[in-house]
Amino acid sequence: MKLQSIVFVITYFFLFIIYCHGSANVHVSDSLIVDDSGRVRIYHGVNFVMKGFPWYPPELLDPIKVANLSQWGINFIRLGMMWAGVEPQPQKYNVTYLNIMKQ
């Protein structure tokens, strides 16, 4: 991987972290996840990974399905990103894919 590739990925990663910072400031205390106000946070989540084209789970773009997840008590999603979606060809980055994943 060339230096430009590494710089691109690191820059995008830090922009993502900055965008998400402050959304849930939590830490572990006595094996519990606790927020800055001392409240115990309990996460109910699902895992979404698409290991083939289009490299993202299309159901997450459907507002009704996302609303259903919330109504069912899901408050955390582990979203897998595939490198083949980020860099489909050497030195060619799929910014559309990155924007969809950021959404």
C-alpha positions as CSV (number, residue, x, y, z in Angstrom):
1,M,0.0,0.0,0.0
2,K,1.5,3.3,-1.0
3,L,1.8,6.3,1.3
4,Q,-1.1,8.1,-0.4
5,S,-3.4,5.2,0.3
6,I,-2.4,5.2,4.0
7,V,-2.8,8.9,4.3
8,F,-6.3,8.8,2.7
9,V,-7.5,6.0,5.0
10,I,-6.1,7.6,8.1
11,T,-7.6,11.0,7.2
12,Y,-11.0,9.6,6.5
13,F,-10.8,7.5,9.8
14,F,-10.0,10.6,11.9
15,L,-12.8,12.6,10.2
16,F,-15.2,9.9,11.1
17,I,-14.0,9.8,14.7
18,I,-14.3,13.6,15.0
19,Y,-17.8,13.4,13.5
20,C,-18.8,10.8,16.1
21,H,-17.0,12.3,19.1
22,G,-19.3,13.2,21.9
23,S,-22.2,11.1,20.8
24,A,-21.7,8.7,23.7
25,N,-18.9,9.4,26.1
26,V,-18.7,6.2,28.1
27,H,-16.2,4.2,30.1
28,V,-16.0,0.8,31.8
29,S,-16.5,0.8,35.6
30,D,-16.8,-2.5,37.5
31,S,-17.6,-4.4,34.2
32,L,-20.4,-2.0,33.4
33,I,-20.5,0.7,30.7
34,V,-21.2,4.0,32.4
35,D,-21.7,7.5,30.8
36,D,-20.3,10.8,32.0
37,S,-23.4,11.3,34.2
38,G,-22.9,8.0,36.0
39,R,-25.7,6.2,34.3
40,V,-25.2,2.5,33.3
41,R,-25.7,2.2,29.6
42,I,-27.1,-1.0,28.2
43,Y,-26.7,-1.6,24.5
44,H,-28.9,-3.9,22.4
45,G,-27.4,-4.4,19.0
46,V,-27.1,-6.2,15.7
47,N,-24.3,-6.9,13.3
48,F,-24.6,-5.8,9.7
49,V,-21.9,-7.0,7.2
50,M,-22.2,-7.4,3.5
51,K,-19.3,-9.4,2.1
52,G,-20.2,-8.9,-1.6
53,F,-21.2,-6.1,-3.9
54,P,-22.5,-3.5,-3.1
55,W,-20.5,-4.0,0.1
56,Y,-23.1,-2.4,2.3
57,P,-26.4,-3.8,3.7
58,P,-29.1,-2.1,1.6
59,E,-31.7,-2.5,4.3
60,L,-29.9,0.2,6.3
61,L,-30.8,2.7,3.7
62,D,-34.5,2.0,4.1
63,P,-35.9,4.5,6.8
64,I,-38.8,2.2,7.6
65,K,-36.5,-0.8,8.4
66,V,-34.2,1.5,10.4
67,A,-37.2,2.8,12.4
68,N,-38.3,-0.8,13.0
69,L,-34.9,-1.6,14.5
70,S,-35.3,1.4,16.9
71,Q,-38.9,0.3,17.8
72,W,-37.6,-3.2,18.6
73,G,-35.1,-1.7,21.1
74,I,-32.0,-1.9,19.0
75,N,-29.8,1.0,20.0
76,F,-26.4,-0.1,18.6
77,I,-25.3,-1.4,15.2
78,R,-21.9,-2.9,14.4
79,L,-21.4,-2.0,10.8
80,G,-18.7,-3.9,8.9
81,M,-16.8,-2.1,6.2
82,M,-15.2,-4.1,3.5
83,W,-11.9,-3.0,2.0
84,A,-13.0,-4.1,-1.5
85,G,-15.8,-1.5,-1.1
86,V,-13.3,1.2,-0.1
87,E,-10.6,0.5,-2.7
88,P,-12.2,-1.6,-5.5
89,Q,-9.0,-1.1,-7.7
90,P,-5.5,-0.2,-6.6
91,Q,-5.3,3.6,-5.9
92,K,-9.0,4.1,-6.8
93,Y,-11.2,4.9,-3.9
94,N,-15.0,4.6,-3.8
95,V,-16.0,7.8,-2.2
96,T,-19.7,6.9,-2.8
97,Y,-19.3,3.8,-0.7
98,L,-17.6,5.8,2.1
99,N,-20.4,8.4,2.1
100,I,-23.0,5.7,2.2
101,M,-21.3,4.1,5.2
102,K,-21.0,7.4,6.9
103,Q,-24.7,8.0,6.4
